[in-house]
Amino acid sequence: MKLIPMKELMIHAMAHNYAVPSFCAWNAEVIETILKVCQRLRSPVILMAGPGEFQLLRPAANAAVVRALLADYKVKAALHLDHGDSLELVKECVNAKFTSVMLDFSTRGFEENTVALNKVCRICHPNGITVEGEIGAVGRSDSNAVEGSIGSRLTDPDEAAEYAEITGVDCLAVSIGNAHGAYVRMPQFDFERLAEIHEKVNIPLVLHGGSGTPDNDLKKAISLGIAKVNVATELITAYRSSLLNQWNTKQNLWVPIAQGEAVKEMSRVVEEWIIRLNSNGKA
């Protein structure tokens, strides 16, 4: 199948009470593993990569791999730039024909954030590319996280509404007590805040830092406008733990075989998240 705009997936999710899983996808083995599970469970999916993942595959190469693999699968998928850190990187992903981009200027001032995202929308919308912005700031729950700001700032509902109107973004990442990385204690989501944001902002909302979130919180968040949930840390942990276990016990020192075992562990995480977000059977 062909890649489709992320906006289409999220609008369908909002109308049918589920969220689309957005999985960190950094190489061909990981991408194909995700696609296999999504096809089996008939789930839509967002494949995301950003500055940390582009150390392996630059946007053009990443997009080429995704398109080559997706041709063999019947999966509704979008390719998303996650936490883009510059307009230059956004343009690189646009040229690579990503179907969604995020420019994360959440740590900048309101005016700088809105002006930049409005510019991104003017570049992307004529090409049918979805744009994600962030207002407030989703921080990091541990020192291993590579995304998000050092500190958190909760999203102000009135500011979110103004931001969405000025920028024209298609979806909005919010900060309601969520964080990137592995939670050292259970997150305390501000659902009253999320409900107010949902009431004031008439576009799909995004939950960053999905890994480790309790099921009940996920269900409530989905009922209040969350249509996309980012999952990275749990995938990385499953993959890394498998490799460490194999190599510490002197098993599968031949790297391709070890990676083959690692993606099997990761596929279990993908399946769990599809079921948790109720996206199975939706594609």
Number of C-alpha atoms within 10 A of each C-alpha: 14 14 19 19 22 31 22 12 22 26 17 16 24 21 10 13 17 27 34 30 26 30 24 24 25 20 17 15 15 23 21 19 18 24 27 19 18 27 18 14 18 19 25 27 26 28 24 25 27 24 19 14 17 15 10 12 19 18 25 17 14 24 21 15 16 24 15 13 16 20 12 12 17 18 23 24 27 25 28 30 24 24 23 21 15 15 16 10 19 24 16 15 24 21 11 16 19 29 25 28 30 27 22 25 23 22 20 13 10 14 11 13 20 25 13 17 27 21 13 26 22 14 16 20 15 8 13 16 24 25 29 27 30 29 28 22 26 29 24 22 21 14 10 11 18 14 21 21 18 15 12 19 17 17 21 17 21 12 16 21 19 13 24 23 14 14 20 20 24 22 26 27 25 28 26 25 19 26 27 26 25 22 18 9 8 12 16 11 17 14 15 11 17 23 17 14 25 20 14 16 22 15 23 23 29 27 25 25 27 25 20 17 17 12 12 10 14 20 17 15 23 23 16 21 27 29 30 29 25 22 24 22 22 20 23 16 15 18 23 17 15 21 23 14 14 17 15 10 10 9 13 16 14 9 11 11 11 19 20 17 16 24 23 15 19 22 21 15 20 23 17 11 23 24 15 18 22 20 23 20 14 16 17
